[in-house]
Amino acid sequence: MSIKLGILGATGKVGIELLKLLEKCTDLPLEIPPQLFGTSRSAGRKIKFKNQELIVEESSGQNFAGLDLLISCANGEVSEKLIPLALKQGVKLVIDTDSYYRMEANVPLITSGVNDEDINWHQGIIAGPNCSTAQLIIPLKVLHEAFGLKRVVVSTYQSVSGAGKAAMDSLFEELREITDKQSANESLKPLKKDQFAFNVIPKISKFMENGYTKEEWKVIAETRKMLHAPELAITCTAVRVPVLVGHSESINVELLSPASLEQVITALKAHENLEVWAEKETYPTPIEVAGTEPVHIGRIRKDESTNNAFDMWVVADNLLIGAALNALRIAISAYKKNKI
Ligand SMILES: NC(=O)c1ccc[n+]([C@@H]2O[C@H](COP(=O)([O-])OP(=O)(O)OC[C@H]3O[C@@H](n4cnc5c(N)ncnc54)[C@H](OP(=O)(O)O)[C@@H]3O)[C@@H](O)[C@H]2O)c1
């Protein structure tokens, strides 16, 4: 069976990465090139795909008929309004990279390589996780299965591309404005609240009543859902840093069963989507790993402050494993399971 694919939000950061991945993908038999959807702003725009030029259509909500699979990389408002319309028009599966449906009980939330078996019970929509959760969940799943997780403490260092192309443009505008200034002292004055350039912002998304931000709460709730561990003790502080692409995370895990450092490293090395930097004094950084597919994990060491706990540093391309690559892997997995 071949597949008719549509991409909603094809002109955004995630959409463009998805198209690049699809150009070299041989595991998903596309009947025709993907149909691309955006807003009226990008309607008519031409995007190169293999040796053709595809034309972006405005997503009226009525032009999804005939598609088997729709991958949505737009935003929550689009997910809310257009995904139900796509399902009504007979689209067999929608994979949504947005958070809108992630915590719905009848929507599987999937990181490929972690819980692909949950694809089996989809009812038309599958959600992909937040970009920070996607790279966190892979090592956590390995350690949960091998030793059991007692408690997890995560701090994220998230790139601006996590907030889409507009945020990346803002960072560049700020940098231009700052470098136009006459002296270093002048550049120290903030241009605005939550300036990205030369800053570190411990607030991503809105604050909640309990003091967490929504971003932090997504990491917590999504991890519990994908690990099927609703009581898991996990906390998170999510921070925006002036990096273009690639999220980094400092993770501290306390394990239930005793494990040596070697056993932890061996278990992590066995996962096909993890690249372990085990050589002494090596460590991944976002600028080095942007554009690569694995989740990179280094600085793995025993936490000397307590028993049976480990620290690690995890870096990955948020546009790939955090969204586009995961969505594509979900599609391939669903196709192989005959679930499209
Ligand atoms: N960036 C990440 O690292 C990341 C990671 C995980 C999940 N996600 C999720 O992926 C989605 C896309 O993120 P992004 O970073 O690629 O955002 P982005 O760069 O801002 O792109 C948004 C895309 O959505 C399109 N769009 C907006 N309103 C639309 C509408 N009414 N109808 C059709 N298309 C519409 C835009 O089209 P125009 O070009 O025409 O405006 C653009 O193609 C979001 O839901 C985000 O939460 C992102």
The ligand as an SDF file (V2000), in Angstrom:
LIG
                    3D

 48 52  0  0  0  0  0  0  0  0999 V2000
   10.4610   23.9480   17.1860 N   0  0  0  0  0  0  0  0  0  0  0  0
   10.6050   22.8640   17.9060 C   0  0  0  0  0  0  0  0  0  0  0  0
   11.7200   22.5320   18.3800 O   0  0  0  0  0  0  0  0  0  0  0  0
    9.4220   21.9720   18.1930 C   0  0  0  0  0  0  0  0  0  0  0  0
    9.6120   20.7860   18.9040 C   0  0  0  0  0  0  0  0  0  0  0  0
    8.4940   19.9750   19.2080 C   0  0  0  0  0  0  0  0  0  0  0  0
    7.2530   20.3620   18.7710 C   0  0  0  0  0  0  0  0  0  0  0  0
    7.1160   21.5190   18.0810 N   0  0  0  0  0  0  0  0  0  0  0  0
    5.7670   21.8860   17.6160 C   0  0  0  0  0  0  0  0  0  0  0  0
    5.8020   21.8900   16.1930 O   0  0  0  0  0  0  0  0  0  0  0  0
    4.8880   22.8770   15.7020 C   0  0  0  0  0  0  0  0  0  0  0  0
    5.6340   23.7590   14.7070 C   0  0  0  0  0  0  0  0  0  0  0  0
    6.6960   24.4010   15.3430 O   0  0  0  0  0  0  0  0  0  0  0  0
    7.7490   25.2910   14.5340 P   0  0  0  0  0  0  0  0  0  0  0  0
    8.8620   25.5380   15.4890 O   0  0  0  0  0  0  0  0  0  0  0  0
    8.0430   24.6850   13.2060 O   0  0  0  0  0  0  0  0  0  0  0  0
    6.9130   26.6500   14.3440 O   0  0  0  0  0  0  0  0  0  0  0  0
    7.0930   27.7800   13.2260 P   0  0  0  0  0  0  0  0  0  0  0  0
    8.4850   27.8070   12.7220 O   0  0  0  0  0  0  0  0  0  0  0  0
    6.5330   29.0040   13.8480 O   0  0  0  0  0  0  0  0  0  0  0  0
    6.1440   27.2980   12.0380 O   0  0  0  0  0  0  0  0  0  0  0  0
    4.7360   27.2700   12.1650 C   0  0  0  0  0  0  0  0  0  0  0  0
    4.1290   26.7350   10.8960 C   0  0  0  0  0  0  0  0  0  0  0  0
    2.7030   26.6610   11.0760 O   0  0  0  0  0  0  0  0  0  0  0  0
    2.0720   27.3030   10.0030 C   0  0  0  0  0  0  0  0  0  0  0  0
    0.7790   27.8360   10.4070 N   0  0  0  0  0  0  0  0  0  0  0  0
    0.4960   28.7660   11.3430 C   0  0  0  0  0  0  0  0  0  0  0  0
   -0.8300   29.0110   11.3880 N   0  0  0  0  0  0  0  0  0  0  0  0
   -1.3880   28.2010   10.4520 C   0  0  0  0  0  0  0  0  0  0  0  0
   -2.7160   27.9890    9.9830 C   0  0  0  0  0  0  0  0  0  0  0  0
   -3.7320   28.6630   10.5080 N   0  0  0  0  0  0  0  0  0  0  0  0
   -2.9140   27.0870    9.0050 N   0  0  0  0  0  0  0  0  0  0  0  0
   -1.8850   26.3960    8.4750 C   0  0  0  0  0  0  0  0  0  0  0  0
   -0.6060   26.5460    8.8600 N   0  0  0  0  0  0  0  0  0  0  0  0
   -0.3600   27.4430    9.8350 C   0  0  0  0  0  0  0  0  0  0  0  0
    3.0460   28.3790    9.5590 C   0  0  0  0  0  0  0  0  0  0  0  0
    2.7480   28.7690    8.2380 O   0  0  0  0  0  0  0  0  0  0  0  0
    3.2440   30.1640    7.6200 P   0  0  0  0  0  0  0  0  0  0  0  0
    4.6960   29.9650    7.2310 O   0  0  0  0  0  0  0  0  0  0  0  0
    2.3470   30.3250    6.4480 O   0  0  0  0  0  0  0  0  0  0  0  0
    3.0650   31.2010    8.6720 O   0  0  0  0  0  0  0  0  0  0  0  0
    4.3580   27.6040    9.6580 C   0  0  0  0  0  0  0  0  0  0  0  0
    4.4940   26.7480    8.5360 O   0  0  0  0  0  0  0  0  0  0  0  0
    4.3380   23.6200   16.9270 C   0  0  0  0  0  0  0  0  0  0  0  0
    3.0900   23.0860   17.2480 O   0  0  0  0  0  0  0  0  0  0  0  0
    5.3540   23.2930   18.0180 C   0  0  0  0  0  0  0  0  0  0  0  0
    4.7610   23.2830   19.2990 O   0  0  0  0  0  0  0  0  0  0  0  0
    8.1530   22.3350   17.7730 C   0  0  0  0  0  0  0  0  0  0  0  0
  1  2  1  0
  2  3  2  0
  2  4  1  0
  4  5  1  0
  4 48  2  0
  5  6  2  0
  6  7  1  0
  7  8  2  0
  8  9  1  0
  8 48  1  0
  9 10  1  0
  9 46  1  0
 10 11  1  0
 11 12  1  0
 11 44  1  0
 12 13  1  0
 13 14  1  0
 14 15  2  0
 14 16  1  0
 14 17  1  0
 17 18  1  0
 18 19  2  0
 18 20  1  0
 18 21  1  0
 21 22  1  0
 22 23  1  0
 23 24  1  0
 23 42  1  0
 24 25  1  0
 25 26  1  0
 25 36  1  0
 26 27  1  0
 26 35  1  0
 27 28  2  0
 28 29  1  0
 29 30  1  0
 29 35  2  0
 30 31  1  0
 30 32  2  0
 32 33  1  0
 33 34  2  0
 34 35  1  0
 36 37  1  0
 36 42  1  0
 37 38  1  0
 38 39  2  0
 38 40  1  0
 38 41  1  0
 42 43  1  0
 44 45  1  0
 44 46  1  0
 46 47  1  0
M  CHG  2   8   1  16  -1
M  END
$$$$
